[in-house]
Amino acid sequence: EDIGGGDRGEAGPEKLGYERGGSGDKKWANFSVLWQSFTLTFLAEWGDRSQIATIALAAYKDAVWVTIGGVLGHALCTGLAVLGGRMIASRISERTVTLSGGALFIAFALHGVLTAPK
């Protein structure tokens, strides 16, 4: 089900569960979003090329500054993704985004199968 409310696909508070009860429900909903976004980002980044490059950089440079730079870089990248996603969500439906993402996933999978080295 599309969580968007209104004509432009905006997420209304009643769709996100913020209007169910007192402040305890809202705090739990906020923690749930925090946990989901942390898990998604952590699992997506685990073992990718940027993490391997960061490991190599930390082997030769000061680990504290590598950590600070990595955190700031990732925060900026994620922040831009969130803002971009918010802008896109106000213009197109969640269903369109889901179908487009699925189509791209299949296209990349086909490309990988057809162009794989033999």
Short mmCIF file of the C-alpha atoms (twelve columns), coordinates in Angstrom:
data_MODEL
# 
_entry.id   MODEL 
# 
loop_
_atom_site.group_PDB 
_atom_site.id 
_atom_site.type_symbol 
_atom_site.label_atom_id 
_atom_site.label_alt_id 
_atom_site.label_comp_id 
_atom_site.label_asym_id 
_atom_site.label_seq_id 
_atom_site.Cartn_x 
_atom_site.Cartn_y 
_atom_site.Cartn_z 
_atom_site.pdbx_PDB_model_num 
ATOM 1   C CA . GLU A 1   0.000  0.000   0.000   1 
ATOM 2   C CA . ASP A 2   1.214  3.475   -0.850  1 
ATOM 3   C CA . ILE A 3   1.981  5.392   2.347   1 
ATOM 4   C CA . GLY A 4   1.526  8.720   0.616   1 
ATOM 5   C CA . GLY A 5   -1.388 10.930  1.485   1 
ATOM 6   C CA . GLY A 6   -2.793 13.799  -0.523  1 
ATOM 7   C CA . ASP A 7   -2.479 14.458  -4.229  1 
ATOM 8   C CA . ARG A 8   1.309  14.715  -4.401  1 
ATOM 9   C CA . GLY A 9   2.192  11.479  -2.618  1 
ATOM 10  C CA . GLU A 10  3.118  13.126  0.677   1 
ATOM 11  C CA . ALA A 11  3.261  10.858  3.687   1 
ATOM 12  C CA . GLY A 12  0.564  11.959  6.099   1 
ATOM 13  C CA . PRO A 13  0.962  11.463  9.855   1 
ATOM 14  C CA . GLU A 14  -2.029 9.127   10.030  1 
ATOM 15  C CA . LYS A 15  -0.434 6.854   7.411   1 
ATOM 16  C CA . LEU A 16  2.831  6.708   9.373   1 
ATOM 17  C CA . GLY A 17  1.138  5.878   12.690  1 
ATOM 18  C CA . TYR A 18  1.915  9.150   14.474  1 
ATOM 19  C CA . GLU A 19  -1.663 9.903   15.430  1 
ATOM 20  C CA . ARG A 20  -2.509 6.671   17.248  1 
ATOM 21  C CA . GLY A 21  -1.924 7.763   20.774  1 
ATOM 22  C CA . GLY A 22  0.328  9.723   23.044  1 
ATOM 23  C CA . SER A 23  3.948  10.680  22.709  1 
ATOM 24  C CA . GLY A 24  5.073  7.104   23.485  1 
ATOM 25  C CA . ASP A 25  3.703  5.889   20.136  1 
ATOM 26  C CA . LYS A 26  5.446  8.706   18.290  1 
ATOM 27  C CA . LYS A 27  8.748  7.970   20.011  1 
ATOM 28  C CA . TRP A 28  8.445  4.292   19.112  1 
ATOM 29  C CA . ALA A 29  7.668  5.192   15.472  1 
ATOM 30  C CA . ASN A 30  10.722 7.482   15.384  1 
ATOM 31  C CA . PHE A 31  12.936 4.758   16.857  1 
ATOM 32  C CA . SER A 32  11.558 2.290   14.303  1 
ATOM 33  C CA . VAL A 33  12.530 4.605   11.437  1 
ATOM 34  C CA . LEU A 34  15.961 5.134   12.997  1 
ATOM 35  C CA . TRP A 35  16.492 1.374   13.348  1 
ATOM 36  C CA . GLN A 36  15.296 0.652   9.786   1 
ATOM 37  C CA . SER A 37  17.529 3.306   8.250   1 
ATOM 38  C CA . PHE A 38  20.542 2.195   10.322  1 
ATOM 39  C CA . THR A 39  20.061 -1.468  9.380   1 
ATOM 40  C CA . LEU A 40  19.522 -0.658  5.701   1 
ATOM 41  C CA . THR A 41  22.621 1.525   5.499   1 
ATOM 42  C CA . PHE A 42  24.810 -0.805  7.561   1 
ATOM 43  C CA . LEU A 43  23.940 -3.915  5.561   1 
ATOM 44  C CA . ALA A 44  24.211 -2.102  2.225   1 
ATOM 45  C CA . GLU A 45  27.660 -0.749  3.063   1 
ATOM 46  C CA . TRP A 46  29.077 -3.883  4.688   1 
ATOM 47  C CA . GLY A 47  31.896 -5.190  2.517   1 
ATOM 48  C CA . ASP A 48  31.429 -2.822  -0.402  1 
ATOM 49  C CA . ARG A 49  34.319 -1.175  -2.223  1 
ATOM 50  C CA . SER A 50  34.211 2.035   -0.215  1 
ATOM 51  C CA . GLN A 51  34.601 0.065   3.015   1 
ATOM 52  C CA . ILE A 52  37.569 -1.851  1.588   1 
ATOM 53  C CA . ALA A 53  39.131 1.439   0.439   1 
ATOM 54  C CA . THR A 54  38.569 2.924   3.904   1 
ATOM 55  C CA . ILE A 55  40.284 -0.067  5.489   1 
ATOM 56  C CA . ALA A 56  43.269 0.430   3.191   1 
ATOM 57  C CA . LEU A 57  43.377 4.150   3.950   1 
ATOM 58  C CA . ALA A 58  43.203 3.541   7.698   1 
ATOM 59  C CA . ALA A 59  46.115 1.102   7.446   1 
ATOM 60  C CA . TYR A 60  48.429 3.942   6.364   1 
ATOM 61  C CA . LYS A 61  46.829 7.071   7.818   1 
ATOM 62  C CA . ASP A 62  45.565 8.194   11.215  1 
ATOM 63  C CA . ALA A 63  42.487 6.057   11.962  1 
ATOM 64  C CA . VAL A 64  40.740 8.846   13.885  1 
ATOM 65  C CA . TRP A 65  40.839 11.223  10.905  1 
ATOM 66  C CA . VAL A 66  39.848 8.452   8.508   1 
ATOM 67  C CA . THR A 67  36.857 7.698   10.761  1 
ATOM 68  C CA . ILE A 68  35.835 11.356  10.969  1 
ATOM 69  C CA . GLY A 69  36.170 11.786  7.210   1 
ATOM 70  C CA . GLY A 70  34.223 8.598   6.540   1 
ATOM 71  C CA . VAL A 71  31.406 9.586   8.889   1 
ATOM 72  C CA . LEU A 72  31.145 13.085  7.409   1 
ATOM 73  C CA . GLY A 73  31.277 11.801  3.839   1 
ATOM 74  C CA . HIS A 74  28.650 9.162   4.460   1 
ATOM 75  C CA . ALA A 75  26.422 11.611  6.341   1 
ATOM 76  C CA . LEU A 76  26.580 14.071  3.444   1 
ATOM 77  C CA . CYS A 77  25.868 11.370  0.872   1 
ATOM 78  C CA . THR A 78  22.955 9.964   2.886   1 
ATOM 79  C CA . GLY A 79  21.576 13.441  3.562   1 
ATOM 80  C CA . LEU A 80  21.544 14.222  -0.149  1 
ATOM 81  C CA . ALA A 81  19.804 10.901  -0.827  1 
ATOM 82  C CA . VAL A 82  17.143 11.685  1.787   1 
ATOM 83  C CA . LEU A 83  16.510 15.174  0.402   1 
ATOM 84  C CA . GLY A 84  16.458 13.877  -3.167  1 
ATOM 85  C CA . GLY A 85  14.076 11.094  -2.167  1 
ATOM 86  C CA . ARG A 86  11.786 13.582  -0.447  1 
ATOM 87  C CA . MET A 87  11.683 15.747  -3.573  1 
ATOM 88  C CA . ILE A 88  11.033 12.749  -5.839  1 
ATOM 89  C CA . ALA A 89  8.322  11.417  -3.507  1 
ATOM 90  C CA . SER A 90  6.447  14.705  -3.766  1 
ATOM 91  C CA . ARG A 91  6.257  14.331  -7.562  1 
ATOM 92  C CA . ILE A 92  5.785  10.633  -8.304  1 
ATOM 93  C CA . SER A 93  4.067  7.766   -6.511  1 
ATOM 94  C CA . GLU A 94  5.760  5.106   -4.428  1 
ATOM 95  C CA . ARG A 95  4.416  2.483   -6.848  1 
ATOM 96  C CA . THR A 96  6.224  4.155   -9.763  1 
ATOM 97  C CA . VAL A 97  9.478  4.219   -7.798  1 
ATOM 98  C CA . THR A 98  9.071  0.546   -6.846  1 
ATOM 99  C CA . LEU A 99  8.305  -0.561  -10.407 1 
ATOM 100 C CA . SER A 100 11.157 1.516   -11.832 1 
ATOM 101 C CA . GLY A 101 13.604 0.101   -9.276  1 
ATOM 102 C CA . GLY A 102 12.477 -3.439  -10.046 1 
ATOM 103 C CA . ALA A 103 12.831 -2.879  -13.792 1 
ATOM 104 C CA . LEU A 104 16.337 -1.454  -13.341 1 
ATOM 105 C CA . PHE A 105 17.314 -4.379  -11.112 1 
ATOM 106 C CA . ILE A 106 16.177 -6.863  -13.778 1 
ATOM 107 C CA . ALA A 107 17.917 -4.867  -16.529 1 
ATOM 108 C CA . PHE A 108 21.225 -4.867  -14.627 1 
ATOM 109 C CA . ALA A 109 20.863 -8.591  -13.882 1 
ATOM 110 C CA . LEU A 110 20.311 -9.335  -17.580 1 
ATOM 111 C CA . HIS A 111 23.257 -7.137  -18.509 1 
ATOM 112 C CA . GLY A 112 25.447 -9.013  -16.040 1 
ATOM 113 C CA . VAL A 113 24.374 -12.392 -17.389 1 
ATOM 114 C CA . LEU A 114 24.787 -11.405 -21.039 1 
ATOM 115 C CA . THR A 115 28.139 -9.625  -20.680 1 
ATOM 116 C CA . ALA A 116 29.784 -11.860 -18.094 1 
ATOM 117 C CA . PRO A 117 33.339 -12.915 -18.951 1 
ATOM 118 C CA . LYS A 118 33.566 -16.459 -20.247 1 
# 
